[in-house]
């Protein structure tokens, strides 16, 4: 079941769901808005002309970290990586889904390509796969409420211990 505003607040008050930093205004009817960090972004820059996908594929081999500074203008069709300002910690029976905000989606901005799932038991910041599917450039700025997380109660318990379990930076 999707957690609603009052349930999210109760889970946070009990210390089971931790989103830091988080202001009350970020909590909506059934989601929590998340900000684009002002740390850095990763841009597809150079590398081989063809990316050979295998189990060892690592986005860091094909991207360059850059400071976000005052913003970054995405060209049509371009994808960059950003990271949330917020660190999210979920208990073993709550998972989440990263979703765009409709105000930006209606302009052609996607905040994840296919990796929108936030596993139960995570304790990290979330990488965003930010794509411009509009026909014109658009600028993303640090600190903007770019996306939201929808929290969902899971049947059973699990704790994510995969490759990105300790992710705090791009």
Secondary structure by P-SEA (a helix, b strand, c coil): ccccaaaaaaaaaaccccccccccccccccbbbbbcccccccccccccccccccccccccccbbbbbcccbbbbcccbbbbbbbcbbbbbcccbbbbbbbbaaaaaaccccccccccccccccbbbbbbccccccbbbbbbcccccbbbbbbbbcbbbbbbccccccccc
